[in-house]
Amino acid sequence: MKKGILQFLAIIAVVAFLLICLRILVYFFGEHYIDAMAVLLIFANVCFMIKNGIKKSDFKKEYIQKMEIKRGGIALIHSFLVFVFWLLYNATRG
């Protein structure tokens, strides 16, 4: 019973932390907080690419299906997708 209560409280704490982070992004970037989130995701992927390097063996079907960002090649694919979705979002925003 205590384990369930602790998990519930941990989930509430994580959600509260994420809401506070979102509020901070809105405070600093205003209506452009989505742009800041996209840049942060791309930056994190670039860090994984630098740390792990891009190898030909990273581009296996199983790694792409699981989207293991810890692999450099998959981080490259993920950062490209985030960039494309960010461009599409900005194009529809008007």
MORAJO-V513108 format. One record per residue. N is the residue number from 0. RES is the residue in three letters. SS is DSSP state (h for helix, s for strand, l for the rest). Layout:
# MORAJO-V513108
N/RES/SS  N/RES/SS
This chain:
# MORAJO-V513108
0/MET/l  1/LYS/h  2/LYS/h  3/GLY/h  4/ILE/h  5/LEU/h  6/GLN/h  7/PHE/h  8/LEU/h  9/ALA/h  10/ILE/h  11/ILE/h  12/ALA/h  13/VAL/h  14/VAL/h  15/ALA/h  16/PHE/h  17/LEU/h  18/LEU/h  19/ILE/h  20/CYS/h  21/LEU/h  22/ARG/h  23/ILE/h  24/LEU/h  25/VAL/h  26/TYR/h  27/PHE/h  28/PHE/h  29/GLY/h  30/GLU/h  31/HIS/h  32/TYR/h  33/ILE/h  34/ASP/h  35/ALA/h  36/MET/h  37/ALA/h  38/VAL/h  39/LEU/h  40/LEU/h  41/ILE/h  42/PHE/h  43/ALA/h  44/ASN/h  45/VAL/h  46/CYS/h  47/PHE/h  48/MET/h  49/ILE/h  50/LYS/h  51/ASN/h  52/GLY/l  53/ILE/l  54/LYS/l  55/LYS/h  56/SER/h  57/ASP/h  58/PHE/l  59/LYS/l  60/LYS/h  61/GLU/h  62/TYR/h  63/ILE/h  64/GLN/h  65/LYS/h  66/MET/l  67/GLU/l  68/ILE/l  69/LYS/l  70/ARG/l  71/GLY/h  72/GLY/h  73/ILE/h  74/ALA/h  75/LEU/h  76/ILE/h  77/HIS/h  78/SER/h  79/PHE/h  80/LEU/h  81/VAL/h  82/PHE/h  83/VAL/h  84/PHE/h  85/TRP/h  86/LEU/h  87/LEU/h  88/TYR/h  89/ASN/h  90/ALA/h  91/THR/h  92/ARG/h  93/GLY/l
